[in-house]
Amino acid sequence: MKNIAVIFAGGYGVRMQKPGMPKQFLEANGKPVIIYTLEIFEHHPQIDAICVSCIESWIPNLERLIQKYGIRKVVSVVPGGPTGQDSIYNGLCAARQYAEACKETDAFVLIHDGVRPLELPETISANLQIAHEHGNCITCVPATETIVIAPQGGQPYVPGRNESFLARAPQTFRLFDILAAQTQARKDGRHDYIDSSTLMHHYGHRLYSCIGSYENIKITTPTDFFIFRAILKMREDQQAYGI
């Protein structure tokens, strides 16, 4: 059974306000964000392969970085798509090619944002344990503020704090389950699902979850990037000084 990380890094990140530089290629301590992300899966012993979907014009740059930093588990870098959903689909197709080449019929994929570079190894392990048992696993964190659900034209609803969670990454599925749902979505003309858990829920899959880390932020804005650098500094200090 193969465990394949599918990293999607196909967006430019217009909210980062950094013209010409996709956010996944911004550097902290001289290393691009995407490499921090890839190294997490590279070093995890249960990950067999990595497929990346990337902005097409930036693929040569990413391939140079992969070689420079010795990322050996990347088996495919493919162009991203017009939406996040399309970029994930392209990465899943690459994962299917890898699985078929290995004659693997029951592979799992861990779908992860290229701009979530602070994942913890134990969260990946928890994803795999639950997904292998139940077929999928969505990383979540408990909501720290009240959530209001306000359907259009409907009465707002406030779920209890103890039942409110935020979806994070990775989101782990049987490869052929998520591919089937993605294929159906494309047949239905849908390319706008916000994430894979939303897509899978829409097509009737029961979802399972594990609790992840609050530190595993998605770098979307300049503030997120500053927080990322601060967390890196904190981790470095903890390693150096034991604090």
PyMOL commands that set and color helices and strands:
alter all, ss='L'
color gray80, all
select helices_A, chain A and resi 14-16+23-25+33-42+56-68+84-101+121-134+161-163+175-187+196-202+222-241
alter helices_A, ss='H'
color red, helices_A
select strands_A, chain A and resi 3-9+27-28+31-32+49-54+74-79+108-113+136-142+165-174+209-211
alter strands_A, ss='S'
color yellow, strands_A
deselect
rebuild
show_as cartoon
